[in-house]
């Protein structure tokens, strides 16, 4: 602005800037003066743009400071920004010439204190619980004896050594270790990737898919264990198809992964104890079950034996069954003979009446006709008699076969013998005593004998060749002629 006391055409010594030149001069001045600063404040107005950049305001009781976190840095932050939490932000101060505003470019972020961390932790726990990530119904059962155990932890330190040592003491199992960092900005991403990686393994591949996962870390402060409170880790644990045991910190430490896991262990050593049983105790249990099984089987066999003996006493004697069928066979044979005789007599009487009538009442001219009738009657009589005899013979043969199948004498015909002593049948060698008198029944007779030991080198006597019996010839016509 010109001085009114001086003429308008008087030149000034001050340089003249354009708006853009002045804005960028201020930008260079601010960035060089505040190249790296740490600012403490409460986050307000947080939002994430579609580009991935994050915008927020840091405020305290007296001022506000616009802040921006570029997409490449946002993924590496150890704390996820949320409205209402107090943080300490490290970055550089710059200006935004298009709006004459200054802002803080965030490069890292950490919680301002343990109280703020605990508040954030509680708020996040309620949020995830409302989504159902901690539901007890979604918990999986821990396998009793896993074949392969996957461990997500740092490859160095006492944690992995304690787990391996405890597994070796209780029940040695195959262990796959997925090494991760358990503290710092990249810890949460590596832990979540390890859980997802174990779940992505295929059964039957070069590396066996684990039957159980253990996510473990030693003790530390809230800040040290914060990676296990990140949403990416909690969601990976809740989505794991492999049963998961969390063993983070000491017994008094609690992280959000403990709520999402299928089982929480107070320490990494306790996680190994939960994972496998004690081999010695298991062997003792197996031996006890084996003993109980043998006792139960012996008792069951005894009960079945007693029941079988009771049922055997209720069965009829085979000899009684054979005697009953033999009696029926005798009765049917007797009835057959009487029936045949009566039939023949009736036919003979009828034939005699016909013949007598023919001789007395018919003329010689009709004798030939009656002769034909007599021949037909005789032929029919012969056929009926032959059929009746054949039917009776078939029934008789069937009954005889049935009787023979029930008779022990059929067994004697095949070369066996029955040994008796005092009328009782001896079925075992242990039932005979040396010097005891016995009776041996063969198919063609019985002989008496005395029990004695047979020398080991004794040769059996030669069996004489039996003479072939000739079948008796039957008469050509046992029935004879009726006329």
C-alpha positions as CSV (number, residue, x, y, z in Angstrom):
1,X,0.0,0.0,0.0
2,X,1.4,3.4,-1.0
3,X,2.2,6.2,1.5
4,X,-0.3,9.1,0.9
5,X,2.3,11.6,2.0
6,X,4.5,10.7,-1.0
7,X,3.8,11.1,-4.6
8,X,2.4,8.1,-6.4
9,X,5.3,7.8,-8.8
10,X,7.9,7.4,-6.0
11,X,9.6,3.9,-6.3
12,X,9.9,1.5,-3.2
13,X,13.0,-0.5,-2.3
14,X,10.9,-3.5,-1.1
15,X,10.7,-6.5,-3.5
16,X,7.4,-7.3,-5.1
17,X,6.0,-10.9,-4.8
18,X,3.2,-12.7,-6.5
19,X,0.8,-14.6,-4.4
20,X,2.2,-17.9,-5.5
21,X,5.8,-16.8,-4.8
22,X,5.0,-15.6,-1.4
23,X,3.0,-18.8,-0.6
24,X,5.8,-21.1,-1.6
25,X,8.4,-18.9,0.1
26,X,6.4,-19.4,3.3
27,X,6.2,-23.2,2.6
28,X,10.0,-23.4,2.3
29,X,10.4,-21.4,5.5
30,X,8.0,-23.5,7.5
31,X,9.4,-26.8,6.2
32,X,13.0,-25.9,6.9
33,X,12.2,-24.5,10.4
34,X,9.9,-27.4,11.5
35,X,11.5,-30.2,9.4
36,X,10.8,-32.9,12.1
37,X,8.5,-32.3,15.1
38,X,6.7,-34.4,17.7
39,X,3.2,-33.2,18.6
40,X,0.8,-34.5,21.3
41,X,-2.9,-34.1,20.9
42,X,-6.3,-35.7,20.6
43,X,-7.5,-37.0,17.3
44,X,-10.7,-35.4,15.9
45,X,-12.5,-35.5,12.6
46,X,-10.7,-38.6,11.4
47,X,-11.6,-39.8,7.9
48,X,-10.0,-42.1,5.3
49,X,-10.2,-41.0,1.7
50,X,-10.9,-43.3,-1.3
51,X,-7.3,-42.7,-2.3
52,X,-6.0,-44.3,1.0
53,X,-4.8,-41.1,2.5
54,X,-6.0,-40.3,6.0
55,X,-7.0,-36.8,7.2
56,X,-7.5,-35.7,10.8
57,X,-7.2,-32.9,13.3
58,X,-5.0,-32.8,16.4
59,X,-6.3,-30.6,19.1
60,X,-5.7,-29.6,22.7
61,X,-7.4,-27.0,25.0
62,X,-6.1,-24.0,23.1
63,X,-5.5,-24.9,19.4
64,X,-6.1,-27.3,16.5
65,X,-3.6,-28.6,13.9
66,X,-4.7,-30.1,10.6
67,X,-2.8,-33.3,9.8
68,X,-2.5,-35.7,6.9
69,X,-1.0,-39.2,6.6
70,X,-0.2,-40.4,3.1
71,X,-1.3,-43.8,1.9
72,X,2.2,-45.3,1.9
73,X,2.7,-44.4,5.5
74,X,-0.8,-45.2,6.7
75,X,-0.3,-49.0,6.3
76,X,2.8,-48.9,8.5
77,X,1.4,-47.1,11.5
78,X,1.5,-49.0,14.8
79,X,-1.7,-47.3,16.0
80,X,-4.8,-47.0,13.9
81,X,-6.2,-43.5,14.2
82,X,-9.6,-43.1,15.9
83,X,-11.5,-40.1,17.1
84,X,-11.0,-39.3,20.8
85,X,-7.7,-41.0,21.4
86,X,-4.6,-39.1,22.5
87,X,-1.5,-39.7,20.4
88,X,2.0,-38.5,19.9
89,X,2.6,-37.8,16.2
90,X,6.0,-37.5,14.6
91,X,6.3,-35.7,11.2
92,X,7.1,-32.5,9.5
93,X,5.2,-29.2,9.2
94,X,4.2,-27.9,5.8
95,X,1.7,-25.5,4.2
96,X,-1.1,-26.0,1.7
97,X,-0.7,-22.9,-0.5
98,X,-4.1,-23.4,-2.3
99,X,-5.9,-22.6,1.0
100,X,-3.3,-20.6,2.9
101,X,-3.2,-23.3,5.6
102,X,-0.5,-25.1,7.4
103,X,-0.7,-28.9,8.3
104,X,1.4,-31.7,9.8
105,X,2.4,-34.6,7.6
106,X,2.3,-37.6,9.8
107,X,5.2,-40.1,9.5
108,X,4.6,-42.2,12.7
109,X,2.1,-42.3,15.5
110,X,2.0,-43.8,19.0
111,X,-0.3,-43.7,22.0
112,X,0.2,-40.8,24.3
113,X,-0.1,-42.9,27.5
114,X,-1.2,-46.2,29.0
115,X,-4.6,-44.8,30.0
116,X,-5.3,-43.8,26.4
117,X,-4.2,-47.3,25.2
118,X,-6.5,-49.0,27.7
119,X,-9.4,-46.8,26.6
120,X,-8.7,-47.6,22.9
121,X,-8.4,-51.3,23.9
122,X,-11.7,-51.4,25.6
123,X,-13.5,-49.5,22.8
124,X,-12.0,-51.9,20.2
125,X,-13.0,-54.9,22.4
126,X,-16.6,-53.8,22.5
127,X,-16.7,-53.1,18.8
128,X,-15.3,-56.6,17.8
129,X,-17.5,-58.3,20.4
130,X,-20.5,-56.7,18.8
131,X,-19.5,-58.2,15.5
132,X,-19.5,-61.7,17.1
133,X,-15.8,-62.4,16.8
134,X,-15.7,-63.5,20.5
135,X,-18.8,-65.7,20.6
136,X,-18.3,-68.9,22.6
137,X,-20.4,-70.8,20.1
138,X,-17.8,-70.2,17.4
139,X,-15.0,-71.7,19.4
140,X,-13.4,-75.0,18.1
141,X,-12.4,-77.9,20.2
142,X,-8.7,-78.4,20.8
143,X,-7.6,-81.8,19.3
144,X,-6.6,-84.3,22.0
145,X,-3.4,-85.4,20.3
146,X,-2.4,-83.2,17.3
147,X,0.0,-84.7,14.8
148,X,1.5,-81.4,13.7
149,X,1.6,-78.1,15.7
150,X,2.2,-74.8,14.1
151,X,3.8,-72.1,16.2
152,X,3.7,-68.3,15.4
153,X,6.4,-66.5,17.4
154,X,9.8,-65.1,17.2
155,X,12.4,-67.7,16.1
156,X,14.8,-66.4,18.8
157,X,14.2,-66.1,22.5
158,X,13.0,-68.2,25.4
159,X,9.4,-68.6,24.2
160,X,10.0,-71.1,21.4
161,X,12.6,-73.0,23.5
162,X,10.1,-73.3,26.4
163,X,7.4,-74.6,24.0
164,X,9.7,-77.2,22.3
165,X,11.1,-78.3,25.7
166,X,7.7,-78.8,27.2
167,X,6.4,-80.7,24.2
168,X,9.4,-83.0,24.3
169,X,8.8,-83.7,28.0
170,X,5.0,-84.5,27.7
171,X,4.5,-86.0,24.2
172,X,6.9,-85.2,21.3
173,X,5.1,-83.9,18.3
174,X,6.2,-82.4,14.9
175,X,6.4,-78.6,15.1
176,X,6.3,-76.1,12.3
177,X,7.6,-72.6,13.2
178,X,6.5,-69.5,11.3
179,X,9.0,-66.8,12.3
180,X,7.5,-63.3,12.9
181,X,8.4,-60.2,14.8
182,X,6.2,-59.8,17.9
183,X,6.7,-56.1,18.5
184,X,6.8,-53.0,16.4
185,X,5.0,-51.4,13.4
186,X,5.2,-54.6,11.2
187,X,4.4,-57.1,13.9
188,X,0.6,-57.2,13.4
189,X,0.8,-57.7,9.7
190,X,3.3,-60.5,10.0
191,X,1.3,-62.3,12.7
192,X,-1.9,-62.1,10.7
193,X,-0.1,-63.3,7.6
194,X,1.4,-66.3,9.5
195,X,-2.1,-67.4,10.8
196,X,-3.6,-67.1,7.3
197,X,-0.5,-68.8,5.8
198,X,-0.9,-71.9,8.0
199,X,-4.7,-72.1,7.2
200,X,-3.9,-71.8,3.4
201,X,-1.6,-74.9,3.5
202,X,-3.1,-78.0,1.8
203,X,-3.4,-81.3,3.4
204,X,-1.0,-83.9,1.9
205,X,1.4,-81.2,0.6
206,X,5.2,-81.1,1.0
207,X,4.7,-79.6,4.4
208,X,1.9,-81.1,6.5
209,X,-1.0,-78.8,7.4
210,X,-1.0,-78.2,11.2
211,X,-3.7,-79.7,13.4
212,X,-3.3,-76.9,16.0
213,X,-1.8,-73.4,16.1
214,X,-0.1,-71.6,19.0
215,X,0.5,-67.9,18.8
216,X,3.0,-67.0,21.5
217,X,5.0,-64.1,23.0
218,X,6.7,-63.4,26.2
219,X,5.6,-60.7,28.7
220,X,5.8,-57.0,28.3
221,X,4.1,-53.7,28.7
222,X,0.8,-52.7,27.0
223,X,2.8,-51.0,24.2
224,X,5.0,-54.1,23.7
225,X,1.9,-56.4,23.4
226,X,-0.1,-54.0,21.3
227,X,0.4,-55.9,18.0
228,X,-1.9,-58.6,19.4
229,X,-4.6,-56.0,20.0
230,X,-4.7,-54.9,16.3
231,X,-7.9,-55.7,14.4
232,X,-6.0,-57.5,11.6
233,X,-4.6,-60.0,14.1
234,X,-7.9,-60.5,16.0
235,X,-9.8,-61.1,12.8
236,X,-7.2,-63.6,11.5
237,X,-7.4,-65.5,14.7
238,X,-11.2,-65.5,14.7
239,X,-11.3,-66.7,11.1
240,X,-8.8,-69.5,11.5
241,X,-10.1,-72.9,10.5
242,X,-7.3,-74.5,12.5
243,X,-7.9,-74.5,16.3
244,X,-5.8,-71.8,17.9
245,X,-4.3,-71.3,21.3
246,X,-3.1,-67.8,22.3
247,X,-0.2,-67.5,24.7
248,X,0.7,-63.8,24.8
249,X,2.4,-62.3,27.8
250,X,2.2,-63.4,31.4
251,X,-0.8,-64.8,33.3
252,X,-2.1,-61.3,34.2
253,X,-1.7,-59.9,30.6
254,X,-4.8,-59.9,28.4
255,X,-4.9,-59.0,24.7
256,X,-7.7,-59.1,22.2
257,X,-6.4,-62.2,20.5
258,X,-7.2,-64.0,23.7
259,X,-10.9,-63.4,23.2
260,X,-10.8,-64.5,19.5
261,X,-8.7,-67.6,20.0
262,X,-10.3,-71.0,20.7
263,X,-8.3,-71.4,24.0
264,X,-6.2,-69.0,26.1
265,X,-3.0,-70.1,27.8
266,X,-1.6,-68.0,30.6
267,X,2.0,-68.6,29.4
268,X,3.7,-70.2,26.4
269,X,4.7,-73.2,28.5
270,X,1.0,-73.6,29.6
271,X,0.1,-73.6,25.9
272,X,2.3,-76.6,25.2
273,X,0.7,-78.4,28.2
274,X,-2.8,-77.7,26.8
275,X,-1.7,-78.8,23.3
276,X,-0.7,-82.4,24.2
277,X,-1.4,-84.9,27.0
278,X,1.3,-86.6,29.2
279,X,2.4,-89.7,27.3
280,X,3.1,-91.7,30.5
281,X,-0.4,-91.0,31.8
282,X,-1.9,-91.9,28.4
283,X,0.0,-95.2,28.4
284,X,-1.3,-95.9,31.9
285,X,-4.8,-95.2,30.9
286,X,-4.5,-97.5,27.9
287,X,-3.2,-100.3,30.1
288,X,-6.0,-99.8,32.6
289,X,-8.6,-99.9,29.8
290,X,-7.0,-103.0,28.4
291,X,-7.3,-104.7,31.7
292,X,-10.9,-103.7,32.1
293,X,-11.6,-104.9,28.6
294,X,-10.1,-108.4,29.3
295,X,-12.1,-108.6,32.6
296,X,-15.3,-107.6,30.8
297,X,-14.8,-110.1,27.9
298,X,-14.1,-112.9,30.4
299,X,-17.2,-112.1,32.3
300,X,-19.3,-111.9,29.1
301,X,-17.9,-115.2,27.8
302,X,-18.8,-116.9,31.1
303,X,-22.3,-115.5,31.0
304,X,-22.7,-116.7,27.4
305,X,-21.4,-120.1,28.3
306,X,-23.9,-120.6,31.1
307,X,-26.7,-119.4,28.8
308,X,-25.6,-121.8,26.1
309,X,-25.5,-124.7,28.5
310,X,-29.0,-123.8,29.7
311,X,-30.3,-123.7,26.2
312,X,-28.6,-127.1,25.4
313,X,-30.4,-128.7,28.3
314,X,-33.7,-127.6,26.8
315,X,-33.0,-129.2,23.4
316,X,-34.4,-132.6,22.4
317,X,-32.0,-135.5,22.1
318,X,-31.1,-136.4,18.5
319,X,-31.8,-140.0,19.2
320,X,-35.4,-139.1,20.3
321,X,-35.9,-137.3,17.0
322,X,-34.6,-140.2,15.0
323,X,-36.8,-142.7,16.9
324,X,-39.9,-140.6,16.3
325,X,-39.2,-140.5,12.6
326,X,-38.4,-144.2,12.5
327,X,-41.7,-145.0,14.2
328,X,-43.6,-142.9,11.7
329,X,-41.8,-144.6,8.9
330,X,-42.8,-148.0,10.2
331,X,-46.4,-146.9,10.5
332,X,-46.4,-145.6,6.9
333,X,-44.9,-148.8,5.6
334,X,-47.5,-150.9,7.3
335,X,-50.3,-148.8,6.0
336,X,-48.8,-149.0,2.5
337,X,-48.7,-152.8,2.6
338,X,-52.3,-153.0,3.8
339,X,-53.4,-150.5,1.1
340,X,-51.7,-152.3,-1.7
341,X,-53.2,-155.6,-0.6
342,X,-56.7,-154.2,-0.2
343,X,-56.5,-152.5,-3.6
344,X,-55.4,-155.6,-5.4
345,X,-58.2,-157.7,-3.7
346,X,-60.8,-155.1,-4.7
347,X,-59.7,-155.0,-8.3
348,X,-59.5,-158.8,-8.4
349,X,-63.0,-159.1,-7.0
350,X,-64.3,-156.6,-9.5
351,X,-62.6,-158.4,-12.2
352,X,-64.1,-161.7,-11.1
353,X,-67.6,-160.3,-11.0
354,X,-67.2,-158.9,-14.5
355,X,-65.8,-162.2,-15.7
356,X,-68.5,-164.3,-14.1
357,X,-71.2,-162.0,-15.5
358,X,-69.7,-162.3,-18.9
359,X,-69.6,-166.0,-18.8
360,X,-73.2,-166.4,-17.6
361,X,-75.2,-163.7,-19.2
362,X,-73.5,-162.8,-22.5
363,X,-73.7,-164.6,-25.7
364,X,-70.8,-165.9,-27.6
365,X,-71.1,-163.1,-30.1
366,X,-70.3,-160.5,-27.4
367,X,-67.4,-162.4,-25.8
368,X,-64.9,-160.6,-28.0
369,X,-66.2,-157.2,-26.9
370,X,-66.0,-158.1,-23.2
371,X,-62.6,-159.5,-23.8
372,X,-61.4,-156.0,-25.1
373,X,-62.9,-154.4,-22.0
374,X,-61.2,-156.9,-19.8
375,X,-57.9,-156.1,-21.5
376,X,-58.3,-152.4,-21.0
377,X,-59.4,-152.9,-17.4
378,X,-56.3,-155.0,-16.8
379,X,-54.0,-152.5,-18.5
380,X,-55.5,-149.7,-16.3
381,X,-55.2,-151.8,-13.2
382,X,-51.5,-152.6,-14.0
383,X,-50.8,-148.9,-14.6
384,X,-52.5,-147.8,-11.4
385,X,-50.8,-150.5,-9.4
386,X,-47.4,-149.6,-10.8
387,X,-47.9,-145.9,-10.1
388,X,-49.1,-146.6,-6.6
389,X,-46.2,-148.9,-6.0
390,X,-43.7,-146.3,-7.4
391,X,-45.2,-143.5,-5.2
392,X,-45.0,-145.7,-2.1
393,X,-41.4,-146.7,-3.0
394,X,-40.4,-143.1,-3.4
395,X,-41.9,-142.0,-0.1
396,X,-40.2,-145.0,1.6
397,X,-36.8,-144.1,0.0
398,X,-37.2,-140.5,1.2
399,X,-38.1,-141.5,4.7
400,X,-35.2,-144.0,4.7
401,X,-32.7,-141.3,3.7
402,X,-34.1,-139.0,6.3
403,X,-33.7,-141.7,8.9
404,X,-30.2,-142.4,7.8
405,X,-29.2,-138.7,7.9
406,X,-30.3,-138.5,11.6
407,X,-28.7,-141.8,12.5
408,X,-25.1,-141.9,13.8
409,X,-24.8,-145.3,12.1
410,X,-24.3,-143.4,8.8
411,X,-21.1,-142.0,10.4
412,X,-20.0,-145.5,11.2
413,X,-20.4,-146.4,7.5
414,X,-17.8,-143.8,6.7
415,X,-15.1,-145.6,8.8
416,X,-15.7,-144.1,12.2
417,X,-16.4,-145.9,15.5
418,X,-18.2,-145.3,18.8
419,X,-16.3,-145.9,22.0
420,X,-18.3,-146.7,25.2
421,X,-17.5,-147.4,28.7
422,X,-20.1,-148.7,31.1
423,X,-22.7,-147.7,28.5
424,X,-21.5,-144.0,28.3
425,X,-20.0,-142.7,25.1
426,X,-16.4,-141.5,25.4
427,X,-15.8,-138.4,23.2
428,X,-12.3,-137.3,24.4
429,X,-9.0,-139.1,25.0
430,X,-9.0,-137.5,28.4
431,X,-12.1,-139.4,29.3
432,X,-10.4,-142.8,29.1
433,X,-7.9,-144.1,31.6
434,X,-5.2,-146.7,31.1
435,X,-6.4,-150.2,31.8
436,X,-10.0,-149.2,31.5
437,X,-12.3,-151.7,29.7
438,X,-14.1,-150.2,26.7
439,X,-16.5,-151.3,23.9
440,X,-15.9,-150.2,20.3
441,X,-18.8,-150.3,17.9
442,X,-18.1,-150.5,14.2
443,X,-20.6,-150.6,11.4
444,X,-20.6,-154.4,11.3
445,X,-20.3,-155.2,15.0
446,X,-18.8,-154.4,18.4
447,X,-15.6,-155.5,20.0
448,X,-14.2,-155.2,23.6
449,X,-10.9,-153.5,24.2
450,X,-8.6,-152.2,27.0
451,X,-7.1,-148.7,27.1
452,X,-3.3,-148.5,26.8
453,X,-0.6,-146.1,25.6
454,X,0.6,-146.4,22.0
455,X,4.4,-146.2,21.5
456,X,5.5,-143.2,19.5
457,X,7.3,-145.4,16.9
458,X,4.4,-147.9,16.5
459,X,3.2,-148.5,13.0
460,X,-0.5,-148.9,12.3
461,X,-1.5,-152.4,11.2
462,X,-2.0,-153.0,7.5
463,X,-5.6,-152.7,6.5
464,X,-6.8,-155.8,4.6
465,X,-8.5,-155.2,1.3
466,X,-12.2,-155.6,1.5
467,X,-13.9,-157.8,-0.9
468,X,-16.4,-156.2,-3.2
469,X,-19.8,-157.4,-2.4
470,X,-22.0,-158.3,-5.3
471,X,-25.5,-156.9,-5.4
472,X,-28.2,-159.7,-5.2
473,X,-30.1,-160.1,-8.3
474,X,-33.8,-159.2,-8.1
475,X,-36.6,-161.3,-9.6
476,X,-37.7,-160.2,-13.0
477,X,-41.3,-159.7,-11.8
478,X,-41.9,-160.0,-8.0
479,X,-45.6,-159.1,-8.4
480,X,-46.6,-161.7,-10.8
481,X,-49.6,-161.7,-13.1
482,X,-53.2,-161.1,-11.9
483,X,-54.8,-163.4,-14.5
